[in-house]
Amino acid sequence: NSLEVLSIFTSDTNYQIPANFNGSVASVTTPPSASYILDVELNNSSIGTITISTSGIATFSTIATTYTSIKEGDVISIIAPATTDASIKNISLNILLNVILG
């Protein structure tokens, strides 16, 4: 479905997400027929995107130019594009979160 929530993570502690999700990875078993842009939201506000190309390559982009802070209880959601793509299969995402110690 369009604009479907694909994944939700509720933070268990304080984290930082590096600019452009540096260190994060994504893959698909079958790429989309057109660029597939996932919205990454923090507490229902966009913090960036993950674009998967027709060759299956992921490009990460954040709105913040340094890092995004996440607090315990915050919710990160991955939202599908408004237009569905029946071609894309098995999206795997690993977003790097740096733990804030202290």
NORDAMO-V685316 format. One record per backbone hydrogen bond with DSSP energy under -0.5 kcal/mol. CO is the residue of the C=O (numbers start at 1). NH is the residue of the N-H. E is the energy in kcal/mol with one decimal. If there is no record, write none. Layout:
CO NH E
CO NH E
//
This chain:
1 4 -1.3
4 6 -0.7
4 80 -3.1
7 78 -2.4
9 11 -0.6
9 76 -3.0
11 73 -2.6
14 100 -2.3
15 70 -2.9
16 18 -0.6
16 98 -3.1
17 68 -2.3
18 21 -1.8
19 22 -1.7
21 24 -2.5
25 94 -2.6
27 92 -3.1
30 89 -2.2
35 37 -0.6
36 38 -0.7
36 52 -2.8
38 50 -2.1
39 41 -0.6
39 79 -2.9
40 47 -3.3
40 48 -1.2
41 43 -0.5
41 77 -2.3
42 45 -1.1
45 42 -3.0
47 63 -2.5
47 64 -0.5
48 40 -2.9
49 61 -2.3
50 38 -3.2
50 52 -0.5
51 53 -0.6
51 59 -2.5
52 36 -2.5
53 32 -0.5
53 56 -2.0
57 53 -2.8
59 51 -2.9
61 49 -2.6
64 20 -0.5
66 19 -1.6
68 17 -2.7
70 15 -2.4
71 74 -2.5
74 11 -3.0
75 43 -3.2
76 9 -2.7
77 41 -2.9
77 79 -0.5
78 6 -3.0
78 7 -1.2
79 39 -2.3
81 3 -2.0
82 84 -0.5
85 88 -0.5
89 29 -1.7
89 30 -1.3
92 27 -2.2
94 25 -2.2
94 96 -0.6
97 99 -0.6
98 16 -1.9
99 101 -0.7
//
